[in-house]
């Protein structure tokens, strides 16, 4: 199970980084979302990967799962949903203003990158 979770985190991170490096706004938004999911799965996995154990210690229970990563992931999901909505609205506003979703460098910056 640990191999599956670690592989999932790796694939989500790799796909997220690939999409963030694109020069379009929509893939960047999707890439940031994938990176957020990777971090959430990583945080959730830090609380030990166990099945059918209570999140708090009760009478007669010797082992339990750590509730802190679960609370952190729940909070991160809510925050990332709100931030994704804000970024989508900013990208939509930029698209409506310029009629393109490409990320273009100004001419002066493009010349500096080309080494001229």
N, CA, C and O of each residue as an XYZ file, in Angstrom:
464
protein
N       0.823     -1.186      0.000
C       0.000      0.000      0.000
C       0.871      1.254      0.000
O       0.518      2.260     -0.616
N       2.009      1.192      0.693
C       2.900      2.344      0.725
C       3.459      2.649     -0.658
O       3.613      3.812     -1.030
N       3.762      1.593     -1.421
C       4.282      1.788     -2.774
C       3.243      2.464     -3.663
O       3.583      3.336     -4.463
N       1.992      2.071     -3.528
C       0.924      2.676     -4.315
C       0.760      4.148     -3.968
O       0.623      4.980     -4.865
N       0.771      4.482     -2.684
C       0.610      5.882     -2.272
C       1.810      6.710     -2.719
O       1.646      7.827     -3.210
N       3.018      6.167     -2.550
C       4.211      6.895     -2.974
C       4.220      7.104     -4.485
O       4.607      8.173     -4.959
N       3.798      6.097     -5.244
C       3.731      6.233     -6.699
C       2.694      7.267     -7.105
O       2.919      8.046     -8.031
N       1.570      7.277     -6.423
C       0.528      8.255     -6.714
C       1.019      9.671     -6.453
O       0.765     10.576     -7.248
N       1.714      9.861     -5.351
C       2.262     11.189     -5.042
C       3.271     11.600     -6.112
O       3.274     12.752     -6.546
N       4.118     10.681     -6.536
C       5.102     10.983     -7.567
C       4.477     11.333     -8.902
O       4.904     12.281     -9.561
N       3.462     10.571     -9.309
C       2.797     10.837    -10.592
C       2.060     12.168    -10.542
O       2.136     12.946    -11.493
N       1.351     12.444     -9.455
C       0.650     13.722     -9.325
C       1.627     14.892     -9.347
O       1.359     15.915     -9.977
N       2.752     14.746     -8.667
C       3.745     15.817     -8.647
C       4.353     16.031    -10.022
O       4.489     17.171    -10.466
N       4.720     14.953    -10.700
C       5.322     15.073    -12.032
C       4.351     15.700    -13.030
O       4.731     16.584    -13.797
N       3.114     15.249    -13.019
C       2.120     15.819    -13.934
C       1.843     17.280    -13.592
O       1.673     18.108    -14.486
N       1.797     17.595    -12.306
C       1.559     18.973    -11.892
C       2.681     19.901    -12.318
O       2.421     21.001    -12.805
N       3.919     19.477    -12.144
C       5.052     20.309    -12.551
C       5.075     20.485    -14.067
O       5.341     21.579    -14.566
N       4.797     19.414    -14.792
C       4.746     19.514    -16.258
C       3.702     20.537    -16.697
O       3.970     21.364    -17.568
N       2.523     20.483    -16.105
C       1.465     21.405    -16.503
C       1.735     22.839    -16.051
O       1.345     23.782    -16.738
N       2.389     23.014    -14.920
C       2.705     24.366    -14.456
C       3.704     25.038    -15.400
O       3.692     26.261    -15.537
N       4.559     24.265    -16.044
C       5.562     24.828    -16.945
C       5.026     25.125    -18.338
O       5.781     25.596    -19.188
N       3.776     24.871    -18.595
C       3.165     25.182    -19.885
C       2.961     26.692    -20.001
O       2.967     27.399    -18.994
N       2.780     27.187    -21.230
C       2.603     28.616    -21.434
C       1.147     28.985    -21.704
O       0.865     29.919    -22.454
N       0.251     28.267    -21.104
C      -1.179     28.583    -21.167
C      -1.708     28.649    -19.749
O      -1.174     27.991    -18.856
N      -2.750     29.434    -19.529
C      -3.223     29.614    -18.156
C      -4.021     28.417    -17.650
O      -3.894     28.055    -16.480
N      -4.837     27.793    -18.494
C      -5.652     26.685    -18.018
C      -4.811     25.483    -17.579
O      -5.087     24.924    -16.517
N      -3.793     25.054    -18.349
C      -2.952     23.960    -17.845
C      -2.204     24.323    -16.566
O      -1.954     23.453    -15.731
N      -1.849     25.582    -16.401
C      -1.182     26.008    -15.168
C      -2.124     25.832    -13.977
O      -1.701     25.375    -12.915
N      -3.380     26.188    -14.146
C      -4.362     26.033    -13.069
C      -4.548     24.554    -12.733
O      -4.598     24.187    -11.559
N      -4.651     23.710    -13.747
C      -4.788     22.270    -13.518
C      -3.526     21.720    -12.849
O      -3.622     20.869    -11.965
N      -2.354     22.189    -13.256
C      -1.106     21.744    -12.655
C      -1.002     22.120    -11.185
O      -0.540     21.322    -10.369
N      -1.426     23.322    -10.846
C      -1.415     23.738     -9.441
C      -2.384     22.877     -8.634
O      -2.098     22.522     -7.491
N      -3.517     22.547     -9.224
C      -4.472     21.677     -8.538
C      -3.880     20.283     -8.310
O      -4.061     19.704     -7.238
N      -3.180     19.742     -9.303
C      -2.554     18.432     -9.140
C      -1.471     18.459     -8.068
O      -1.339     17.512     -7.292
N      -0.697     19.538     -8.025
C       0.306     19.668     -6.967
C      -0.358     19.750     -5.592
O       0.157     19.204     -4.617
N      -1.481     20.421     -5.520
C      -2.225     20.495     -4.258
C      -2.706     19.117     -3.834
O      -2.625     18.764     -2.658
N      -3.206     18.337     -4.784
C      -3.650     16.982     -4.466
C      -2.487     16.120     -3.993
O      -2.637     15.317     -3.073
N      -1.320     16.290     -4.630
C      -0.143     15.518     -4.218
C       0.254     15.857     -2.791
O       0.584     14.965     -2.010
N       0.227     17.130     -2.448
C       0.564     17.533     -1.082
C      -0.470     17.002     -0.098
O      -0.113     16.580      1.002
N      -1.741     17.017     -0.476
C      -2.788     16.490      0.408
C      -2.608     15.001      0.664
O      -2.747     14.547      1.800
N      -2.302     14.240     -0.373
C      -2.080     12.799     -0.187
C      -0.841     12.570      0.675
O      -0.827     11.673      1.518
N       0.205     13.384      0.466
C       1.406     13.266      1.280
C       1.108     13.571      2.747
O       1.552     12.841      3.634
N       0.366     14.635      3.004
C       0.001     14.963      4.389
C      -0.839     13.861      5.016
O      -0.651     13.513      6.182
N      -1.756     13.319      4.244
C      -2.606     12.254      4.761
C      -1.785     11.006      5.074
O      -2.066     10.296      6.040
N      -0.775     10.745      4.256
C       0.058      9.552      4.468
C       0.986      9.706      5.670
O       1.473      8.706      6.198
N       1.241     10.939      6.115
C       2.113     11.123      7.271
C       1.469     10.647      8.561
O       2.166     10.447      9.556
N       0.164     10.461      8.567
C      -0.536      9.990      9.757
C      -0.618      8.482      9.838
O      -1.536      7.962     10.471
N       0.283      7.774      9.235
C       0.331      6.315      9.172
C      -0.815      5.775      8.324
O      -1.968      6.167      8.501
N      -0.495      4.894      7.426
C      -1.489      4.294      6.548
C      -2.046      3.043      7.220
O      -1.472      1.962      7.088
N      -3.135      3.178      7.923
C      -3.785      2.055      8.587
C      -5.257      2.053      8.210
O      -5.817      3.078      7.823
N      -5.865      0.896      8.329
C      -7.260      0.732      7.924
C      -8.090      0.341      9.144
O      -7.648     -0.453      9.974
N      -9.282      0.898      9.248
C     -10.270      0.559     10.274
C      -9.795      0.801     11.706
O     -10.086      0.005     12.598
N      -9.076      1.881     11.925
C      -8.708      2.267     13.278
C      -9.351      3.608     13.600
O      -9.473      4.457     12.717
N      -9.760      3.813     14.837
C     -10.404      5.077     15.187
C      -9.393      6.229     15.188
O      -8.215      6.010     15.471
N      -9.839      7.462     14.872
C      -8.912      8.590     14.857
C      -8.572      9.121     16.251
O      -7.635      9.907     16.388
N      -9.294      8.720     17.266
C      -9.003      9.155     18.632
C      -8.944      7.944     19.553
O      -9.539      6.903     19.274
N      -8.225      8.098     20.641
C      -8.063      7.000     21.594
C      -9.340      6.851     22.427
O      -9.816      7.811     23.033
N      -9.872      5.656     22.443
C     -11.074      5.347     23.228
C     -10.725      4.284     24.254
O      -9.628      3.725     24.229
N     -11.653      4.006     25.150
C     -11.441      2.951     26.131
C     -11.347      1.603     25.430
O     -12.195      1.262     24.606
N     -10.321      0.849     25.760
C     -10.141     -0.475     25.188
C      -9.456     -0.490     23.842
O      -9.314     -1.558     23.247
N      -9.022      0.661     23.333
C      -8.355      0.732     22.037
C      -6.885      1.059     22.283
O      -6.561      2.063     22.918
N      -6.001      0.206     21.774
C      -4.568      0.420     21.981
C      -3.918      1.212     20.848
O      -2.981      1.975     21.081
N      -4.411      1.034     19.631
C      -3.832      1.742     18.487
C      -4.888      2.624     17.847
O      -6.075      2.298     17.847
N      -4.449      3.719     17.313
C      -5.356      4.665     16.665
C      -4.572      5.417     15.587
O      -3.342      5.385     15.561
N      -5.296      6.081     14.713
C      -4.651      6.895     13.692
C      -4.505      8.318     14.214
O      -5.267      8.759     15.075
N      -3.527      9.019     13.689
C      -3.275     10.393     14.106
C      -4.312     11.314     13.455
O      -4.388     11.350     12.227
N      -5.108     12.054     14.223
C      -6.141     12.896     13.632
C      -5.607     14.212     13.063
O      -6.313     14.869     12.299
N      -4.393     14.612     13.409
C      -3.864     15.897     12.943
C      -3.701     15.952     11.424
O      -4.134     16.934     10.821
N      -3.095     14.945     10.765
C      -3.007     15.024      9.299
C      -4.378     15.056      8.629
O      -4.548     15.707      7.598
N      -5.349     14.362      9.203
C      -6.694     14.389      8.633
C      -7.288     15.792      8.712
O      -7.932     16.251      7.769
N      -7.073     16.468      9.828
C      -7.569     17.836      9.977
C      -6.826     18.792      9.043
O      -7.433     19.694      8.465
N      -5.518     18.595      8.895
C      -4.746     19.441      7.985
C      -5.200     19.273      6.541
O      -5.324     20.256      5.810
N      -5.445     18.043      6.130
C      -5.886     17.790      4.754
C      -7.272     18.388      4.522
O      -7.521     18.972      3.467
N      -8.160     18.251      5.474
C      -9.492     18.832      5.322
C      -9.404     20.347      5.174
O     -10.088     20.929      4.332
N      -8.575     20.980      5.979
C      -8.387     22.427      5.875
C      -7.748     22.795      4.543
O      -8.151     23.773      3.913
N      -6.757     22.023      4.107
C      -6.084     22.305      2.838
C      -7.026     22.149      1.653
O      -6.919     22.897      0.681
N      -7.937     21.203      1.714
C      -8.904     21.020      0.627
C      -9.797     22.248      0.499
O     -10.048     22.724     -0.608
N     -10.268     22.752      1.607
C     -11.151     23.924      1.587
C     -10.399     25.145      1.072
O     -10.923     25.895      0.248
N      -9.181     25.347      1.548
C      -8.399     26.502      1.112
C      -8.044     26.392     -0.365
O      -8.127     27.385     -1.089
N      -7.651     25.210     -0.827
C      -7.278     25.055     -2.232
C      -8.482     25.228     -3.155
O      -8.341     25.734     -4.268
N      -9.657     24.813     -2.704
C     -10.856     25.039     -3.527
C     -11.127     26.531     -3.685
O     -11.433     27.000     -4.781
N     -11.014     27.263     -2.600
C     -11.230     28.712     -2.671
C     -10.185     29.405     -3.532
O     -10.519     30.283     -4.327
N      -8.929     29.018     -3.379
C      -7.866     29.643     -4.161
C      -7.972     29.268     -5.645
O      -7.662     30.086     -6.511
N      -8.402     28.056     -5.939
C      -8.598     27.670     -7.333
C      -9.695     28.511     -7.971
O      -9.578     28.913     -9.129
N     -10.747     28.776     -7.229
C     -11.825     29.628     -7.750
C     -11.311     31.038     -8.032
O     -11.665     31.633     -9.050
N     -10.487     31.571     -7.146
C      -9.917     32.911     -7.357
C      -9.019     32.922     -8.592
O      -9.109     33.838     -9.410
N      -8.159     31.920     -8.735
C      -7.234     31.875     -9.872
C      -7.997     31.684    -11.182
O      -7.619     32.262    -12.201
N      -9.054     30.889    -11.173
C      -9.864     30.718    -12.382
C     -10.509     32.039    -12.778
O     -10.567     32.372    -13.962
N     -10.988     32.783    -11.809
C     -11.603     34.078    -12.120
C     -10.562     35.074    -12.650
O     -10.857     35.845    -13.563
N      -9.355     35.063    -12.085
C      -8.292     35.924    -12.606
C      -7.911     35.525    -14.032
O      -7.714     36.389    -14.886
N      -7.807     34.232    -14.289
C      -7.466     33.767    -15.632
C      -8.573     34.096    -16.621
O      -8.294     34.466    -17.761
N      -9.818     33.967    -16.201
C     -10.934     34.310    -17.070
C     -10.932     35.801    -17.384
O     -11.183     36.201    -18.521
N     -10.650     36.618    -16.378
C     -10.567     38.066    -16.612
C      -9.440     38.423    -17.564
O      -9.615     39.283    -18.427
N      -8.277     37.775    -17.425
C      -7.160     38.030    -18.324
C      -7.487     37.572    -19.741
O      -7.103     38.223    -20.713
N      -8.196     36.452    -19.856
C      -8.581     35.966    -21.187
C      -9.556     36.928    -21.852
O      -9.414     37.238    -23.034
N     -10.534     37.396    -21.108
C     -11.511     38.320    -21.693
C     -10.871     39.654    -22.060
O     -11.319     40.310    -23.001
N      -9.839     40.067    -21.341
C      -9.182     41.333    -21.644
C      -8.268     41.229    -22.858
O      -8.163     42.182    -23.630
N      -7.602     40.083    -23.043
C      -6.619     39.984    -24.124
C      -7.018     39.023    -25.244
O      -6.334     38.947    -26.264
N      -8.114     38.292    -25.064
C      -8.614     37.323    -26.049
C      -7.639     36.188    -26.340
O      -7.710     35.565    -27.400
N      -6.740     35.919    -25.416
C      -5.838     34.776    -25.534
C      -5.477     34.307    -24.137
O      -5.463     35.094    -23.191
N      -5.189     33.032    -24.016
C      -4.796     32.530    -22.700
C      -3.314     32.195    -22.654
O      -2.856     31.532    -21.723
N      -2.565     32.648    -23.647
C      -1.128     32.418    -23.675
C      -0.400     33.324    -22.704
O      -0.838     34.437    -22.411
N       0.718     32.823    -22.213
C       1.563     33.613    -21.335
C       2.749     34.066    -22.175
O       3.635     33.269    -22.481
N       2.768     35.330    -22.545
C       3.823     35.855    -23.401
C       4.704     36.803    -22.611
O       4.232     37.570    -21.772
N       6.002     36.733    -22.900
C       6.942     37.651    -22.275
C       6.964     38.964    -23.048
O       6.787     38.967    -24.266
N       7.179     40.083    -22.351
C       7.381     41.333    -23.080
C       8.615     41.236    -23.970
O       9.503     40.424    -23.710
N       8.676     42.052    -25.014
C       9.762     41.961    -25.991
C      11.121     42.159    -25.340
O      12.076     41.480    -25.716
N      11.240     43.062    -24.382
C      12.533     43.318    -23.729
C      13.000     42.093    -22.953
O      14.184     41.759    -22.982
N      12.083     41.419    -22.257
C      12.453     40.222    -21.502
C      12.790     39.057    -22.412
O      13.674     38.259    -22.100
N      12.089     38.951    -23.542
C      12.366     37.879    -24.497
C      13.748     38.050    -25.100
O      14.449     37.063    -25.323
N      14.163     39.309    -25.372
C      15.499     39.558    -25.907
C      16.582     39.187    -24.896
O      17.627     38.657    -25.274
N      16.338     39.463    -23.611
C      17.306     39.110    -22.570
C      17.465     37.603    -22.466
O      18.577     37.113    -22.275
N      16.376     36.865    -22.587
C      16.454     35.412    -22.507
C      17.169     34.819    -23.713
O      17.837     33.792    -23.600
N      17.030     35.462    -24.858
C      17.697     34.988    -26.068
C      19.189     35.310    -26.048
O      19.946     34.772    -26.856
N      19.616     36.174    -25.144
C      21.033     36.504    -25.018
C      21.454     37.660    -25.898
O      22.639     37.817    -26.192
N      20.529     38.449    -26.311
C      20.852     39.582    -27.193
C      20.974     40.850    -26.410
O      21.241     41.906    -26.984
